[in-house]
Amino acid sequence: MPIIAPSLLSANYLNLDADCKMLNESVADYYHLDVMDGRFVPNISFGPMIIEFFRKATTKVCDVHLMIEEPEKYAEAFKKVGADILTVHYEACHHLHRNIQQIKSLGMKAGVALNPHTPVELLKDILSDIDMVCLMSVNPGFGGQSFIPNTLNKIRDLRSMIDEKNLPVKIEIDGGVTLDNAQSILDAGAHILVAGNTVFKSANPTHTISLLKQLKSR
């Protein structure tokens, strides 16, 4: 079954207690937490203080996605507040291998995110060092965008790279995931579905999460 990671970026921030309770009682696997700095992306979301509250509210995996410049300055802070997975952007890291080493030395799983224009082939020399690749299927910065169709080709190419080396690397898809396209995303080779508006804007979020969880992955 796929791993379902609802994005708290789309939650109701006047009703977070109820939204966290809903996620905890659902079959969702991760809390996906998008950190934006207004520099790497044209939006500002939240930082370690808010993630600390999410960590206290759940025993599920806290999947922290850093859409920020100079992520190495903040890795320790995110570990301290309870991040389980820390994902940095390829495009934001001048010394990516060093960033990955830092994350792992702090006891977190390490992910690398790629923007839509960034080829997956650029990860071939780092793939064996990471735990997850997050393919952005929208341009990062805002929720509610439409899925970029070429992402399916990137998933297939990346999955071939992973399978060829027999690596345990997971592929996460972030952006525009819906009940209509989720199965095709999984058929292409993805393992983890990040779903924001699809979950939190639905009439029955728990049922929507269950429908996503029931899909078949490769």
N, C-alpha and C positions, 0 to 999 in steps of 0.2 A: 504494500500500500504506500501511497505517497506520504511525505511529511507535509503537514499543513501548518503554515506560519502566518496567522492573521497579523496584519500591520496595524499597530496601535496609532499610527499617524491618522487613521480614519475614524478612530474612536470618538465618542462624545466626551469632551473634556469637562463638561459639567456633570457627567454621569459615569466617571471612570470606575468607581467602586462596583457598580452594576455590570459594566462591561468586563471588568476583570473576573467577576464572579461567573459571568456567562462563559468566558473562555476557559476558566478552570473546570467548569462542569461539562464542557464540550470535549470532543475528541481531537481538538487542536493539539499539536505537538509543541510548537514554539510560540513565544511572544516575539514578533519581529519589531525591532525598535530602531527607527530611522533618526539619526542625528545629523542635522544640517546646520551649517555655520554662516550662511549668507555670503560666502566667498567662493567655495567650490561649486555650490549650487545657489540659485537666486531665491533662497528661502531660508528661514531660521525655524527650527523646531524645538528641540529640548536637549538637555545635556545630562551629566551624571546624576544630578540631584533627583530628577524625575525618574530615571532608571532605577535608582535606589528604592523608590516607592513601588515600582512595578516588581522588583525583586522580592520585596516583602509581601507582595500580594499573591505570589505564585510559586509553585515548585516546578513549573514547566521550564524548558530551556529558554534562556534570554539570549536571543539572536540579535546582536547589536551591529547595525550597519552604519559605518561612519562615512558620511558624505561631507568630509571636511578636509581642509588643508592641514598639513603637518600633523598627521594622526599620531605620530610617535610621541608627541608632547602630552597626549592624553590617555595613552594605553593603560598606564598604571591606575589612573582615576577610574576608568571603566571596569578594570579588574576589581578594584576596591568596592565598587557598588554592586558587583555581582554578575557581570557579563560572563556568559558561558562560551559564546562564539563572538569573536571580534573580526569584522570584515572591513578592510580598507580598500580604497580605490586604486587600481593600477595607475590611473592618470594623476593621482595626488601624491604618489610616492617616488621620490628621487632615488631611493635605495630600497627597493621592494624586499629584497632578501633580508636585509637588516630589520625591516619592519616585521616580517614574518617571524624571524628569530626572536624578536622582542616579545611578540604576542605569545609565542609558545613558551618562552622562558617564564612568563607570568602565570602559566597554567591554564591558558584559554586555548580553544581551537581557533585556527587562523583561516580566514576567508579572504579572497580577493574578488572585488567587483570590477566588471568591465562595462563601460558606457556603450551605447548602441553602435558607435562608429569604430570601436576598438576591436581588432581581430583577435580571435581566441588563440591564434598561433603564437602570439606574443607571450603566452604563458608556458610554452613548452619547456623552458629551462627552470621553471619554478614549480611546476605542477606536482612533482613528487614531494614537495615541502609543505603543501597546504592541505587543508581538510575540506575546503568547499570553494566553489567558484559561483559567484552571484552574477548572473547575466542580467543586465538592465534591459528590459523589454519596452521601456519608455525612456525619454530623456529625464534624468534624475532631477528632483526638486519639488515635485508636486504630485499629489494623488489624483486619481480620477482620469488619467490619460488612457488613450487607446493603445492596445498591444501593437508593436511593430512587427509585421509578418516575417521579416528576414531573420528574426530571432530564432525561428525554427531551424533554419540552416545552420546558425551558430551553435545551437544545442547539438545537432547531429555531428557537426565537426568536432566539438569539444568532447562529446561522449566517445567518439572514435579514438581521440587522443588518450582518453582515460582508460578505455578498454584495452587499447593496444599495449599499454604499459601495466595493465592489471592493477590499477591504483584504486584505493578506497575513497576517492574524491567525490563529493556530492555536488550536483548541479542544482543551484537554486535560481528560480525565475522570479523577478521582481518588476511588476508593472503591468497593468492591464489584464491580469488573470481573471477570467470569468468562468461561469459554469459552461459556457458555450465553447471556449477554446482550451479548457484545462486538459481534456483528454488528448488533444493533438500535441500539446506541450509535453505531456508525459510520454506519448508514443515516440516523440523525437529523442527522448533520452533523459529528461529532467527527473530529479528526485524530490525536490522541495518546491512547493507552491506558496509564494507570498501573495496574500489576498487582503486588500484593504477595503475599498468601497464595496466589493462583491460580498463581503461578510457583513460589515457594519452598517451598510445602507439597505440590506435586505430586510424583508418583513420578519423573517425568522432566522437570525444569524446562526443559532445552534444547528438548525436543520441544514443550512447552506454549508456549514463546515462539514457536517456528516456526508452530504452529497459529494463534496470534494474528496473526502477521505475514502469513500467507496470506489473511487476510480482506480483503474489498474495502471501500475507503473512497470517499466521493463525490469 
